[in-house]
Amino acid sequence: MTTDDRFSNLSPTETTTTVASLRRRFGEPFNQLREADVESANVVSTGGVPLLDEVATTAAYLGTVNAALQLAKQGNFPKVPAAVIGVEQPPSVVAGPTAGVDETLNRLGTEAGGLFETLSNIPHTDWGRTAHMADRPGHATIDEMAKQAIRYAVGAIRRINDAADAVLP
C-alpha cells in the first residue's frame, strides 16, 4: 500500500469527514454537465469507462469496504476480501445496465452514508484493529481500509472531473 500520499496522515476524524463529502463531490461534475446540456451518458472518464460506471463501481466498492469494516471493528482478526486494500483500481463490480444519473448518485450517497456511519461509530482507539485478507496473504487495519476507500473514491472523482472538464464549453 502506498504510504507517501496525501491521505496517509489523515486522522480518523479527517478520514470520516472526507467520506461524508463524497456524495456532494461526485455530484458536482454531473451538475456542471447538466447545466451545459451535455449528456453524461456519452462521456467517458479518463480511466476509459463511462462516468456512471465510475460512480456505480465506487459505490459498490464503498459497500464492500463498509462490510469489511463492520467485521474488523468486532475484532478477533476477521477475514475480509483483499479487494478492500492495496488496489488502485478495484475490479469492476458493476453488473447489468447502469441506472440513471440521479439513481446512481443516490446509490453512491447511500453507500458513502453507510461507510460514514460505520466509521463514526468506531472509537479512534480501535482504528488500529487488524483484519486478515481472505483471499491472499496479508492484513489491513481499519485505518488502512478507510483510507484506501477515500483514496479510490477521490481518484474516481478526479477522473470524472477531468472528463467533464474536457467536454464542457
N, C-alpha and C positions, 0 to 999 in steps of 0.2 A: 504494500500500500504506500502511496506517495505521502510523505510526511512534510515536505517542504512546500506546501501550498497555503493559500490564504485561509483555508478552513482548519488547518491543523491546530491552531492555537485558540480556537473559539471556546469559550466557556459553555457549560451546559445551558445557561440562560440565553446566550447568543445563538447557539445552535437551535434551540427551541423557537426563538424569535424569528430566525430565518425560515424555519418550517412554516410558521404562521403566515409569512408573507408570500408563500408560493402561489396560491390561487390568484392573488392580485397580479403578481409578476408575470404569470403565464397569460393572464387575460389581456394585459396591456398591448402586446403586438396585434392581437386579434381585433381589439377595439380600433387600433390605428388602420388596420386593413379594411374594416367595415366602413369607417369614416371616409376612406379613399375609394370606396366601391370596388375593392379588389377582392375577388372570391378566394378565400383562404384555402379552399379545397384544391385549387390549382397551383398552390405554392409549395415548393419542396424545400426542406431545410438544408442547411449547409452540410448536414450529415447524410443527405441523399434520400430522405424519406419525407412523405407528406407531413405537413405541420401537425395535423390532428393525430397522426400516428405517433409523432414525438410526444404529444401530450398524453395520449392513451397509454403508451408504453411507460412513461414516467409515473402515471397514476398507478398502474399495476405494480411497478417496482416499489413505489412507496407503500403499497399494501403489503407486499412481501416483506419489506423491512419492518413494517409495523408488527406483523405476525411474529417475526423473529425476535423483536424487542420484547414482545409480550412473554415469550418463552424465556429470554435471557434475564428479565427482571425477576423471575421466580428463582433464579439461582440453580445450583446443582449441575452446572456445566451442561446445559441442554444442547442438543444438536439442531443447528439451523442451516438453511440452504446456503451453499457457498456463493450464490448469486448476490447475497446481500453485502459482500465486501470484496474489495480488491479488483473491481472491474470498472473500466472506464465506460464501457458500453454494454449494459446487460443485454442478454439475448432478447429478441422481440418476444413479448408476452401478449401481444395483441392478437386476438382471434376473431375472425369474422369481419364483417363490414364495419367501418368506423362510423360512429354516430355523428350527429351534427356538432357544430362548434359549441353551443351552449351546453348540450348534454355532456360532451367530452370534458369541457372545463369544469362542469359541476361534479363530474366523477373525480377529477383531479382534486377539486376542493374538498370532497368527502374524504378521499384517501389522505390528503395532507392534514385535514382536520383530525382524523383518527390518529395519525402519527403525532400531531401536536399534543393531543390529549394523553397519549401514552407517555411521551417524553415529559410532559408537565407533571405526571404522577410518579415519576421515578426520582427519588431523592438524589441530589447531586453526588452524594457519597457513594451511591450504587452504580454510577456510570462506569466504574472500572470492572464491573462484573463481566465474566467471560463466558462465551458460548463457543462450542466446537462446531466446525463445519461438518455437515452431514455427508457430503459427497466428495470431500477431498481432505487431505491433512491440513490442519491449521485451526486457528481460533481468532476470535474478534471480541472486543469489548463493546458494551453498549455505546460508549462514546465513539468508537470507530465506526460502528454500523450507522449511527445517527449522522455522523459527518460524511460518510460515503453517500448517504441518501441525499443530503443537500448538495454535495459535490456533483452528483449525477444530475439532479434537478436543475441546478444553476447552469450546468453545461448544456442541457436541453434548452433552457431559456435563452442562452447565448446563441445557440444555433437557430432558434426560431426568430429572435430579434435580427440576426444577421440576414436571414432570408427575407424577412419583412422589409428591412431597410433597402434591400436590393431591388424590390419591386414597387416600393412606394414612390410616388412622384416627388 
